[in-house]
Amino acid sequence: MIALACGLLAAALLLPIADVIVGYVPGTSYSGRLASIPYYARQAWTGRFVADQDAIGSARVRYEPFTVWRRPPYASETVNVGPDRQRVVPGSDCTPGARKIWFFGGSSMWGTSSPDWATIPALFRAEMHERTTAPLCVRNFGESAWSSTQEVIALVKALQRGELPDVAVFYDGANDLNFAFENGDPYGHAQFAIVRRQFDRSRRSRGGGRGVERSPSELLRWFAPNLAARVDQAWPVAPEQAAGHRLDPGELAAEAVRVLRLNREVVRALASRFGFEVHFFWQPYLVAGRKPLAPGEEQMMASARRYRPGFLSMVEFANALVASGQAPDETDLSRVFEGTTEQVYTDPVHVTPRGNELVVRAMVRAIGEKIASGSGEGMP
């Protein structure tokens, strides 16, 4: 017992010391890897943006009722989150009488890999500025790792507050597929098992007390976050190992698309009831977009084939389902990058600002004229 006690004491003393040392050893962050992509290598602002995105990326998200999480307010030179906890859209004019355009989505909509002026909502506003002199109040409701269900809830919460858009734009698909694959079904959100385990271990019940249990991995993250991050980076847990899949890739894709379409029906019902317009965009994904691959994208694809072969099949199934049954208020952007050979993907789902430009051009072709006219006539 004495030896065990001494060992635990030594570990408790050495872990924080090791963590401090690891914290001082330079590592390659997600944002740091952007500099190796040709697009960013040409930009004067890349160094500043890498630092800003890393800073907000490492900041802890805060609990948000029903949607579970959202980033806190943040200010920097290239990445800003306002008091409303939404990504800032430069040039957005929300004066009385402005046409209100709301954008919903996950991290691709929020703007991962892009400075404020190069997110999808910001580029859309800039593009529309060339087409209309009317003021446009463009808001970015996107948040990293949100599924379409969380987006619907975010819309409902805004309506509860008495806010109302003129047009709501949804850009999603990738997160719904990814979380369905990781969780084994399409009904959960990101890191579902971790959130559930944390709640279960708190021993909460209505009127009940609270006790706290910590697993060894959670204790490591508590006492040595830098060391834990390096361990996660070196030995990531493959989703197939973390989840017990109950459906094959085709069945899982079909169910994920069904859930997303049901969410769209809910949004359509809200739009009809409250008198706003809506359009849905299915986003592109490297593993199934038929884009001519640049060298960096070839490496990402090879990694995806090696570690997530079942997921590649699932995305192909989903893309085929989406392409075969589009409604007038839906646009499939899965093949939007077919015409470019440059690297636009920074990982299998996020893209460079150049990629966002191509997405926005497709969005403007679909809904730009109707937004510029300020009339709902002909809006799908």
C-alpha positions as CSV (number, residue, x, y, z in Angstrom):
1,M,0.0,0.0,0.0
2,I,2.9,2.4,0.8
3,A,4.5,1.7,-2.6
4,L,1.1,2.3,-4.3
5,A,0.6,5.5,-2.4
6,C,4.1,6.7,-3.3
7,G,3.6,5.8,-6.9
8,L,0.3,7.8,-7.1
9,L,1.9,10.8,-5.4
10,A,4.8,10.7,-7.8
11,A,2.4,10.6,-10.8
12,A,0.4,13.5,-9.4
13,L,3.6,15.5,-9.1
14,L,5.2,14.5,-12.4
15,L,2.1,14.8,-14.7
16,P,1.8,18.6,-14.3
17,I,5.5,19.0,-14.9
18,A,5.4,16.9,-18.0
19,D,2.4,18.8,-19.2
20,V,4.2,22.1,-18.9
21,I,7.1,20.7,-20.8
22,V,4.9,19.4,-23.6
23,G,3.1,22.7,-23.7
24,Y,6.4,24.4,-24.5
25,V,7.4,22.0,-27.3
26,P,6.1,23.3,-30.6
27,G,3.4,21.1,-32.3
28,T,1.7,21.4,-35.6
29,S,-1.9,22.5,-35.1
30,Y,-4.7,22.1,-37.6
31,S,-4.4,25.8,-38.5
32,G,-0.7,25.6,-38.7
33,R,-0.9,23.0,-41.4
34,L,-2.8,25.5,-43.6
35,A,0.5,27.3,-44.5
36,S,1.5,24.3,-46.6
37,I,-1.5,24.6,-48.9
38,P,-0.7,26.8,-52.0
39,Y,-3.6,29.2,-51.5
40,Y,-2.5,30.2,-48.0
41,A,1.2,30.3,-49.0
42,R,0.3,33.2,-51.3
43,Q,-1.7,35.3,-48.7
44,A,0.0,38.0,-46.6
45,W,-2.6,37.4,-43.8
46,T,-2.0,33.7,-43.3
47,G,0.3,33.9,-40.3
48,R,-2.0,36.2,-38.4
49,F,-5.1,34.0,-39.3
50,V,-3.4,30.8,-38.2
51,A,-2.7,32.4,-34.8
52,D,-6.2,33.7,-34.5
53,Q,-8.0,30.5,-35.5
54,D,-5.8,28.5,-33.2
55,A,-6.6,30.8,-30.3
56,I,-10.4,30.5,-30.7
57,G,-10.1,26.9,-31.6
58,S,-8.5,26.1,-28.3
59,A,-11.0,28.2,-26.4
60,R,-13.6,26.1,-24.6
61,V,-17.1,26.2,-26.1
62,R,-19.8,27.1,-23.7
63,Y,-23.1,25.3,-23.0
64,E,-26.0,26.5,-25.1
65,P,-29.6,25.4,-24.2
66,F,-30.8,22.6,-26.6
67,T,-28.1,23.1,-29.2
68,V,-25.6,21.9,-26.5
69,W,-22.7,24.2,-27.3
70,R,-21.6,27.4,-29.0
71,R,-18.4,29.5,-29.0
72,P,-18.1,32.4,-26.6
73,P,-17.5,36.0,-27.9
74,Y,-14.1,36.5,-29.3
75,A,-12.1,39.4,-30.8
76,S,-9.0,39.3,-33.0
77,E,-7.7,40.7,-36.3
78,T,-9.1,37.9,-38.6
79,V,-11.5,35.8,-36.5
80,N,-14.3,37.5,-34.5
81,V,-17.4,36.2,-32.7
82,G,-19.9,38.8,-31.6
83,P,-21.8,39.2,-28.3
84,D,-24.6,37.1,-29.8
85,R,-22.0,34.2,-30.1
86,Q,-22.2,34.3,-33.9
87,R,-19.4,34.7,-36.3
88,V,-19.1,38.3,-37.4
89,V,-20.1,39.1,-41.1
90,P,-18.2,42.2,-42.2
91,G,-20.4,44.7,-44.0
92,S,-23.6,43.3,-42.8
93,D,-26.2,46.1,-42.5
94,C,-28.9,45.4,-39.9
95,T,-30.5,48.8,-39.9
96,P,-34.3,48.9,-39.9
97,G,-35.7,47.9,-43.3
98,A,-32.8,45.7,-44.3
99,R,-33.5,42.4,-45.9
100,K,-32.5,39.7,-43.4
101,I,-30.6,36.7,-44.8
102,W,-29.8,34.0,-42.2
103,F,-27.2,31.2,-42.8
104,F,-27.2,27.9,-41.0
105,G,-24.7,25.1,-41.0
106,G,-21.8,23.5,-39.2
107,S,-18.2,24.5,-39.2
108,S,-18.1,24.9,-43.0
109,M,-20.7,27.6,-42.6
110,W,-19.1,29.1,-39.4
111,G,-15.9,29.5,-41.4
112,T,-13.3,27.1,-40.3
113,S,-10.2,27.7,-42.5
114,S,-11.4,31.2,-43.5
115,P,-11.0,34.7,-42.0
116,D,-14.1,36.8,-41.3
117,W,-14.2,38.3,-44.8
118,A,-14.0,34.9,-46.6
119,T,-16.7,32.9,-44.9
120,I,-19.7,31.8,-47.0
121,P,-22.1,34.4,-45.5
122,A,-19.5,37.2,-45.9
123,L,-18.7,36.3,-49.5
124,F,-22.4,36.0,-50.2
125,R,-23.0,39.5,-48.8
126,A,-20.2,40.9,-50.9
127,E,-21.4,39.2,-54.0
128,M,-25.0,40.5,-53.5
129,H,-23.6,44.0,-52.8
130,E,-22.7,44.0,-56.5
131,R,-26.3,43.1,-57.5
132,T,-28.4,45.3,-55.2
133,T,-28.1,48.6,-53.4
134,A,-30.7,47.5,-50.8
135,P,-29.2,46.9,-47.3
136,L,-28.7,43.3,-46.4
137,C,-28.6,42.0,-42.8
138,V,-26.6,38.8,-43.2
139,R,-26.2,36.7,-40.1
140,N,-24.0,33.6,-39.6
141,F,-25.8,31.1,-37.3
142,G,-23.4,28.3,-38.2
143,E,-21.4,26.5,-35.5
144,S,-18.8,23.9,-35.6
145,A,-19.9,20.3,-35.3
146,W,-23.6,21.1,-35.5
147,S,-26.0,18.7,-37.2
148,S,-29.1,19.7,-39.2
149,T,-31.2,19.0,-36.1
150,Q,-29.2,21.6,-34.1
151,E,-29.6,24.1,-36.9
152,V,-33.4,23.6,-36.8
153,I,-33.3,24.2,-33.0
154,A,-31.2,27.4,-33.5
155,L,-33.9,28.7,-35.9
156,V,-36.7,27.9,-33.5
157,K,-34.8,29.6,-30.7
158,A,-34.4,32.8,-32.8
159,L,-38.2,32.7,-33.6
160,Q,-38.9,32.3,-29.9
161,R,-37.0,35.5,-29.3
162,G,-39.2,37.3,-31.8
163,E,-36.6,37.5,-34.5
164,L,-37.6,36.7,-38.1
165,P,-35.6,36.3,-41.3
166,D,-36.6,37.1,-44.8
167,V,-34.6,34.2,-46.2
168,A,-33.0,31.3,-44.3
169,V,-30.2,29.4,-46.1
170,F,-29.1,25.9,-44.9
171,Y,-25.8,24.4,-46.0
172,D,-25.2,20.9,-44.6
173,G,-25.0,17.2,-45.0
174,A,-21.5,16.4,-44.1
175,N,-22.0,16.6,-40.3
176,D,-25.2,14.5,-40.5
177,L,-23.3,11.7,-42.3
178,N,-20.2,12.0,-40.1
179,F,-22.1,11.8,-36.8
180,A,-24.4,9.0,-38.1
181,F,-21.2,7.0,-38.9
182,E,-19.5,7.7,-35.6
183,N,-22.6,7.1,-33.4
184,G,-24.0,4.2,-35.4
185,D,-27.3,5.9,-36.0
186,P,-28.4,9.4,-37.4
187,Y,-30.2,10.6,-34.3
188,G,-27.3,12.0,-32.2
189,H,-24.9,14.9,-32.3
190,A,-21.1,15.2,-32.2
191,Q,-19.3,13.5,-29.3
192,F,-22.6,12.0,-28.2
193,A,-21.1,9.3,-26.1
194,I,-18.8,11.7,-24.3
195,V,-21.7,14.1,-23.5
196,R,-23.9,11.3,-22.4
197,R,-21.2,9.8,-20.2
198,Q,-20.5,13.1,-18.5
199,F,-24.2,13.6,-17.7
200,D,-24.6,10.0,-16.5
201,R,-21.6,10.2,-14.3
202,S,-22.9,13.3,-12.6
203,R,-25.7,11.1,-11.2
204,R,-28.2,13.8,-11.9
205,S,-31.9,13.2,-11.5
206,R,-34.8,15.6,-10.8
207,G,-34.3,16.6,-7.2
208,G,-31.4,14.2,-6.8
209,G,-27.9,14.8,-5.6
210,R,-24.7,14.9,-7.6
211,G,-21.6,12.8,-7.5
212,V,-18.6,13.0,-9.8
213,E,-16.7,10.1,-11.4
214,R,-13.7,10.4,-13.6
215,S,-12.2,7.9,-16.0
216,P,-8.3,7.7,-16.3
217,S,-8.5,9.5,-19.7
218,E,-10.6,12.2,-18.2
219,L,-8.2,12.6,-15.3
220,L,-5.4,12.9,-17.7
221,R,-7.2,15.7,-19.5
222,W,-7.9,17.4,-16.2
223,F,-4.3,17.3,-14.9
224,A,-2.4,17.4,-18.1
225,P,-4.4,18.9,-21.1
226,N,-1.3,19.5,-23.3
227,L,-0.1,15.9,-22.8
228,A,-3.6,14.5,-23.5
229,A,-3.8,16.6,-26.7
230,R,-0.5,15.1,-28.0
231,V,-1.7,11.6,-27.1
232,D,-5.0,12.2,-29.1
233,Q,-3.0,13.5,-32.0
234,A,-0.6,10.6,-32.1
235,W,-3.2,7.8,-31.5
236,P,-6.6,9.0,-32.7
237,V,-9.5,6.6,-32.0
238,A,-11.0,5.4,-35.3
239,P,-14.7,6.0,-35.4
240,E,-15.3,2.3,-36.4
241,Q,-13.7,1.3,-33.1
242,A,-15.6,3.8,-31.1
243,A,-19.1,3.0,-32.2
244,G,-21.1,-0.2,-32.7
245,H,-22.8,0.2,-36.0
246,R,-26.2,-1.3,-36.3
247,L,-26.7,-0.5,-40.0
248,D,-24.5,-1.1,-43.1
249,P,-23.2,2.0,-45.0
250,G,-26.1,2.1,-47.4
251,E,-28.8,1.7,-44.8
252,L,-27.1,4.3,-42.6
253,A,-26.8,6.8,-45.4
254,A,-30.5,6.3,-46.3
255,E,-31.6,6.9,-42.7
256,A,-29.3,9.9,-42.3
257,V,-30.7,11.5,-45.5
258,R,-34.3,10.7,-44.3
259,V,-33.7,12.5,-41.0
260,L,-32.2,15.5,-42.8
261,R,-35.1,15.6,-45.2
262,L,-37.5,15.5,-42.2
263,N,-35.7,18.4,-40.7
264,R,-36.1,20.3,-43.9
265,E,-39.9,19.6,-43.8
266,V,-39.9,21.1,-40.3
267,V,-38.1,24.2,-41.6
268,R,-40.6,24.5,-44.5
269,A,-43.5,24.4,-42.1
270,L,-41.9,27.1,-40.0
271,A,-41.3,29.2,-43.1
272,S,-44.9,28.8,-44.2
273,R,-46.2,29.7,-40.7
274,F,-44.0,32.7,-40.1
275,G,-43.7,34.0,-43.7
276,F,-40.1,33.7,-44.7
277,E,-38.3,31.9,-47.6
278,V,-35.9,29.0,-47.4
279,H,-33.4,27.2,-49.5
280,F,-31.3,24.2,-48.7
281,F,-27.8,23.3,-50.1
282,W,-26.2,19.9,-49.9
283,Q,-22.5,20.5,-49.3
284,P,-19.5,19.0,-51.1
285,Y,-17.3,16.3,-49.5
286,L,-13.8,15.4,-50.7
287,V,-14.4,11.7,-50.5
288,A,-17.2,11.7,-53.0
289,G,-17.2,14.9,-55.0
290,R,-15.4,13.8,-58.2
291,K,-13.1,16.7,-58.0
292,P,-9.7,16.4,-59.8
293,L,-7.4,16.0,-56.8
294,A,-4.4,18.2,-56.1
295,P,-1.5,16.5,-54.3
296,G,-2.6,17.5,-50.9
297,E,-6.1,16.3,-51.5
298,E,-4.7,13.0,-52.8
299,Q,-3.0,12.5,-49.4
300,M,-6.3,13.2,-47.6
301,M,-8.1,10.7,-49.8
302,A,-5.5,8.0,-49.2
303,S,-5.9,8.5,-45.5
304,A,-9.7,8.3,-45.8
305,R,-9.5,5.1,-47.8
306,R,-7.2,3.6,-45.2
307,Y,-9.0,4.6,-42.0
308,R,-12.6,5.1,-43.0
309,P,-13.5,2.8,-46.0
310,G,-17.1,2.3,-44.8
311,F,-17.6,6.0,-44.5
312,L,-16.6,6.6,-48.2
313,S,-19.3,4.1,-49.3
314,M,-21.8,5.9,-47.0
315,V,-21.1,9.3,-48.6
316,E,-21.4,7.9,-52.1
317,F,-24.8,6.3,-51.2
318,A,-26.0,9.6,-49.7
319,N,-24.9,11.7,-52.7
320,A,-26.8,9.4,-55.0
321,L,-29.9,9.7,-52.9
322,V,-29.7,13.5,-52.8
323,A,-29.1,13.7,-56.5
324,S,-32.1,11.5,-57.3
325,G,-34.7,13.4,-55.4
326,Q,-34.3,17.2,-55.2
327,A,-37.1,19.6,-54.4
328,P,-37.3,23.0,-56.0
329,D,-35.9,24.6,-52.9
330,E,-32.9,22.3,-52.8
331,T,-29.6,22.5,-54.6
332,D,-27.0,19.7,-54.7
333,L,-23.5,21.2,-54.5
334,S,-21.7,17.9,-54.1
335,R,-20.0,18.4,-57.5
336,V,-19.4,22.1,-57.3
337,F,-15.5,21.7,-57.4
338,E,-15.4,19.5,-60.5
339,G,-14.1,22.3,-62.6
340,T,-11.0,23.2,-60.6
341,T,-7.7,21.4,-60.2
342,E,-6.3,23.6,-57.5
343,Q,-6.4,22.4,-53.9
344,V,-9.5,23.8,-52.2
345,Y,-9.9,21.2,-49.4
346,T,-8.0,21.8,-46.2
347,D,-9.3,18.5,-44.8
348,P,-12.1,16.2,-46.1
349,V,-14.8,18.7,-45.6
350,H,-13.4,22.2,-44.9
351,V,-12.2,24.4,-47.8
352,T,-10.1,27.4,-48.5
353,P,-11.6,30.8,-49.1
354,R,-11.3,30.0,-52.9
355,G,-13.5,27.0,-52.3
356,N,-16.0,29.2,-50.5
357,E,-16.0,31.6,-53.5
358,L,-17.1,28.7,-55.8
359,V,-19.8,27.6,-53.3
360,V,-21.1,31.2,-53.0
361,R,-21.2,31.6,-56.8
362,A,-23.4,28.5,-57.0
363,M,-25.6,29.9,-54.2
364,V,-26.0,33.2,-56.0
365,R,-27.0,31.4,-59.2
366,A,-29.7,29.6,-57.2
367,I,-31.2,32.4,-55.1
368,G,-29.3,35.7,-55.8
369,E,-31.8,37.1,-58.3
370,K,-34.7,36.6,-55.9
371,I,-32.9,38.1,-53.0
372,A,-31.8,41.1,-55.0
373,S,-35.4,41.7,-56.1
374,G,-36.6,41.7,-52.6
375,S,-39.6,39.7,-53.7
376,G,-40.8,36.2,-52.8
377,E,-42.3,35.7,-56.3
378,G,-40.7,32.7,-57.9
379,M,-38.7,31.8,-54.8
380,P,-38.7,28.0,-54.5
